[in-house]
Amino acid sequence: MDVVKTYHNVNKADGSLSFGISRMEDIHKKRKGLADEPHRHDYYTILVVKKGKGVHLVDFKTHPIAENQVFFISPGQVHQLKEETSSFGYSIVFSAQFLAMNHIMVDFIDDINLFNDFGNTPPLMVSEPEMDRILSYASEMEFYYRSQDTYKFEAIGALLKLLLIACHNLCSLTQLDSQTMEVGAVLVRNFKQLVNEKFKTWHHTSAYADALHITPDHLNRVVKSLTGKTSKEHIQSRITIAAKRLLYFSALSQKEIAFELGFSEPANFSAFFKSCTGVSPSKFKELA
């Protein structure tokens, strides 16, 4: 049973649509300033925040809402926006289907490293001129979205890709040569996919390295250089996020959660969770 409220359609009024864009101030007004409960989507979300005040909770990490930020939320991530005053900017939502229709490979989304399925996902902080450029793309998307123009969604797809490329180029990732980036990106993509599939049973880097037919040292070196985090940190983040969601949203006991996540003993799960988060599972549940 799904223990978290999940939105399945990009557009509630028309389930056939796979893209949507709204002004954040309109959403705030529609909700009368009230925060939605913690929830997740089956689709991608980008929040372009020109101005705002409050907090954005993404997988139990709290990020202050401020000026000139861009948030990237992946399908499945639990998040909640708590605004003290109305934010100004855009909420852009789109599905994997929309990407495919516009010949944007899902591999492209993985490789640009803006959307993270798990772990810390802080907003991208941009300068005033950079925000103006990003807002111009969003504004053009809104124009086409509300128009009856021929090929409007193709135009939106092109603008979306421009926005994503602009944001990617603003990230302060290590600059590597193009061949290393290309080969490494495939490896990181395959590693992340395996982590999502196997995190409940494979808790060590060596298992993933074996499956990818490389050494643990090589896997760790490539993942660290392209993402800024070690393979071990990625694995631990995925397990920890799953544990937090179950502790907060489900009625399962700590023992049941430990077994669900592949720990042979509840004590091992408790020690792992405290090592990764700084608090015990019971303390997290009490504080959450």
Secondary structure in CASP SS format (residue, H / E / C, confidence):
PFRMAT SS
TARGET T0000
AUTHOR 0000-0000-0000
METHOD secondary structure of the structure
MODEL  1
M C 1.00
D C 1.00
V C 1.00
V C 1.00
K E 1.00
T E 1.00
Y E 1.00
H C 1.00
N C 1.00
V C 1.00
N C 1.00
K C 1.00
A C 1.00
D C 1.00
G C 1.00
S C 1.00
L C 1.00
S C 1.00
F E 1.00
G E 1.00
I E 1.00
S E 1.00
R E 1.00
M H 1.00
E H 1.00
D H 1.00
I H 1.00
H H 1.00
K H 1.00
K H 1.00
R C 1.00
K C 1.00
G C 1.00
L C 1.00
A C 1.00
D C 1.00
E C 1.00
P C 1.00
H E 1.00
R E 1.00
H E 1.00
D C 1.00
Y C 1.00
Y E 1.00
T E 1.00
I E 1.00
L E 1.00
V E 1.00
V E 1.00
K E 1.00
K E 1.00
G E 1.00
K E 1.00
G E 1.00
V E 1.00
H E 1.00
L E 1.00
V E 1.00
D C 1.00
F C 1.00
K E 1.00
T E 1.00
H E 1.00
P E 1.00
I E 1.00
A C 1.00
E C 1.00
N C 1.00
Q E 1.00
V E 1.00
F E 1.00
F E 1.00
I E 1.00
S C 1.00
P C 1.00
G C 1.00
Q C 1.00
V C 1.00
H E 1.00
Q E 1.00
L E 1.00
K E 1.00
E E 1.00
E E 1.00
T E 1.00
S E 1.00
S E 1.00
F E 1.00
G E 1.00
Y E 1.00
S E 1.00
I E 1.00
V E 1.00
F E 1.00
S C 1.00
A H 1.00
Q H 1.00
F H 1.00
L H 1.00
A H 1.00
M H 1.00
N C 1.00
H C 1.00
I C 1.00
M C 1.00
V H 1.00
D H 1.00
F H 1.00
I H 1.00
D H 1.00
D H 1.00
I C 1.00
N C 1.00
L C 1.00
F C 1.00
N C 1.00
D C 1.00
F C 1.00
G C 1.00
N C 1.00
T C 1.00
P C 1.00
P C 1.00
L E 1.00
M E 1.00
V C 1.00
S C 1.00
E H 1.00
P H 1.00
E H 1.00
M H 1.00
D H 1.00
R H 1.00
I H 1.00
L H 1.00
S H 1.00
Y H 1.00
A H 1.00
S H 1.00
E H 1.00
M H 1.00
E H 1.00
F H 1.00
Y H 1.00
Y H 1.00
R H 1.00
S C 1.00
Q C 1.00
D C 1.00
T C 1.00
Y C 1.00
K H 1.00
F H 1.00
E H 1.00
A H 1.00
I H 1.00
G H 1.00
A H 1.00
L H 1.00
L H 1.00
K H 1.00
L H 1.00
L H 1.00
L H 1.00
I H 1.00
A H 1.00
C H 1.00
H H 1.00
N H 1.00
L H 1.00
C C 1.00
S C 1.00
L C 1.00
T C 1.00
Q C 1.00
L C 1.00
D C 1.00
S H 1.00
Q H 1.00
T H 1.00
M H 1.00
E H 1.00
V H 1.00
G H 1.00
A H 1.00
V H 1.00
L H 1.00
V H 1.00
R H 1.00
N H 1.00
F H 1.00
K H 1.00
Q H 1.00
L H 1.00
V H 1.00
N H 1.00
E H 1.00
K H 1.00
F C 1.00
K C 1.00
T C 1.00
W C 1.00
H C 1.00
H C 1.00
T H 1.00
S H 1.00
A H 1.00
Y H 1.00
A H 1.00
D H 1.00
A H 1.00
L H 1.00
H C 1.00
I C 1.00
T C 1.00
P H 1.00
D H 1.00
H H 1.00
L H 1.00
N H 1.00
R H 1.00
V H 1.00
V H 1.00
K H 1.00
S H 1.00
L H 1.00
T H 1.00
G C 1.00
K C 1.00
T C 1.00
S H 1.00
K H 1.00
E H 1.00
H H 1.00
I H 1.00
Q H 1.00
S H 1.00
R H 1.00
I H 1.00
T H 1.00
I H 1.00
A H 1.00
A H 1.00
K H 1.00
R H 1.00
L H 1.00
L H 1.00
Y H 1.00
F H 1.00
S C 1.00
A C 1.00
L C 1.00
S C 1.00
Q H 1.00
K H 1.00
E H 1.00
I H 1.00
A H 1.00
F H 1.00
E H 1.00
L C 1.00
G C 1.00
F C 1.00
S C 1.00
E C 1.00
P H 1.00
A H 1.00
N H 1.00
F H 1.00
S H 1.00
A H 1.00
F H 1.00
F H 1.00
K H 1.00
S H 1.00
C H 1.00
T H 1.00
G C 1.00
V C 1.00
S C 1.00
P H 1.00
S H 1.00
K H 1.00
F H 1.00
K H 1.00
E H 1.00
L H 1.00
A C 1.00
END
